[in-house]
Amino acid sequence: MANQSDTRQKLIAKIHIGKAQLGMDETTYRAMLMRVTSKQSCAKMNEAELARVAQELARLGFGHSIGQTPLRRVDATPMMRKIAALLNETGKTWNYAHGIAKKMFGVENVNRLDNDQLHRVVAALQYHAQRQEKETANG
């Protein structure tokens, strides 16, 4: 059991180092945790969930040696923040955004979209937010 706890603590440390190395602010970090595991805190995650978060940080560029480029281009990060803000504003989860990506582009995950596709997802979310505002104003 101590070995399992030790592994868990190492994963949590790795995640926090990755957060710092990638320069993630608290909001972006928590949104990434929610997107990957549906939990906002490493303390509430099991080892498998912590491993998924560590893999996501690696995919975003943590731990890459010089000369390697991360999968996601830097200029897409503001779009991901905008998507996170719109999801939060409308009370939707990342699964909603993934569903939009799948329906519009046949891509399972928002992280796999290019910049043009991300702009279209933002437009769809903004349209949904405006429609939701009208419904609450008329409701």
C-alpha positions in Angstrom: 0.0 0.0 0.0 2.9 2.4 0.8 4.2 1.8 -2.8 0.9 2.8 -4.2 0.8 6.0 -2.1 4.4 6.8 -3.1 3.5 6.4 -6.8 0.5 8.7 -6.3 2.5 11.4 -4.6 5.1 11.2 -7.4 2.4 11.7 -10.0 0.9 14.7 -8.1 4.4 16.2 -7.9 5.0 15.6 -11.6 1.6 17.3 -12.4 2.4 20.4 -10.3 5.8 20.7 -11.9 4.2 20.4 -15.4 1.7 23.1 -14.5 4.5 25.4 -13.5 6.7 24.5 -16.5 3.8 25.2 -19.0 3.0 28.4 -17.2 -0.7 27.5 -16.6 -2.7 29.9 -14.6 -5.1 28.4 -11.9 -8.2 28.7 -14.1 -6.6 27.0 -17.1 -5.1 24.3 -14.9 -8.5 23.5 -13.2 -10.3 23.5 -16.6 -7.7 21.0 -17.9 -8.2 18.8 -14.8 -12.0 18.9 -15.3 -11.7 18.2 -19.1 -9.4 15.2 -18.5 -10.9 13.7 -15.3 -14.1 15.6 -14.4 -12.4 16.5 -11.1 -10.9 19.8 -10.1 -8.3 18.6 -7.6 -5.5 16.0 -7.8 -6.3 15.1 -4.2 -9.6 13.6 -5.3 -8.1 11.6 -8.1 -7.0 7.9 -8.2 -3.7 6.8 -9.8 -5.3 6.1 -13.2 -6.8 9.7 -13.3 -3.5 11.2 -12.2 -1.7 9.3 -15.0 -4.2 10.6 -17.5 -3.5 14.2 -16.3 0.3 13.6 -16.6 -0.2 12.3 -20.1 -2.2 15.4 -21.0 0.5 17.7 -19.7 3.1 15.7 -21.7 0.9 16.1 -24.8 0.7 19.9 -24.1 4.5 20.1 -24.0 5.7 19.2 -20.5 8.9 17.2 -20.4 9.7 17.7 -24.1 13.3 18.2 -24.7 14.6 21.1 -26.7 14.0 20.6 -30.4 10.7 18.8 -30.0 7.5 20.8 -30.4 4.3 20.2 -28.5 1.2 18.9 -30.3 -0.7 22.1 -29.6 0.5 25.4 -31.1 0.9 28.2 -28.6 -1.5 30.5 -30.5 -4.4 28.0 -29.9 -4.1 28.4 -26.1 -6.2 31.6 -26.0 -8.9 29.9 -28.0 -9.0 27.0 -25.5 -9.3 29.6 -22.7 -12.2 31.2 -24.6 -13.9 27.8 -25.0 -13.4 27.1 -21.3 -14.9 30.5 -20.4 -17.9 30.0 -22.7 -18.5 26.5 -21.3 -18.4 27.9 -17.8 -20.7 30.8 -18.7 -23.3 28.4 -20.1 -22.9 25.7 -17.5 -21.7 23.1 -19.9 -18.8 20.6 -19.6 -15.9 19.8 -21.9 -17.9 16.9 -23.2 -20.3 19.4 -24.8 -17.4 21.0 -26.6 -16.1 17.6 -27.6 -19.6 16.8 -29.0 -19.6 20.0 -31.1 -16.2 19.0 -32.5 -17.4 15.5 -33.3 -20.6 16.8 -35.0 -19.0 19.6 -36.9 -15.7 18.0 -37.9 -15.8 14.3 -37.1 -13.0 14.8 -34.5 -13.4 13.2 -31.1 -11.6 15.8 -29.0 -11.4 19.6 -29.1 -7.6 19.4 -28.6 -7.2 17.8 -32.0 -8.7 20.8 -33.9 -6.7 23.3 -35.9 -7.1 27.1 -35.3 -9.8 27.6 -37.9 -11.9 24.7 -36.4 -11.4 26.1 -32.9 -12.7 29.5 -34.1 -15.8 27.7 -35.4 -16.3 25.9 -32.1 -16.1 29.3 -30.3 -18.7 30.7 -32.7 -21.0 27.8 -32.0 -20.6 28.2 -28.2 -21.2 32.0 -28.5 -24.4 31.3 -30.5 -25.5 28.9 -27.8 -24.8 31.4 -25.1 -26.8 34.1 -26.9 -29.7 31.7 -27.4 -29.6 30.7 -23.8 -29.6 34.4 -22.7 -32.6 35.1 -24.9 -34.5 32.1 -23.4 -33.8 33.3 -19.8 -34.8 36.9 -20.7 -38.1 35.7 -22.3 -38.7 32.9 -19.7 
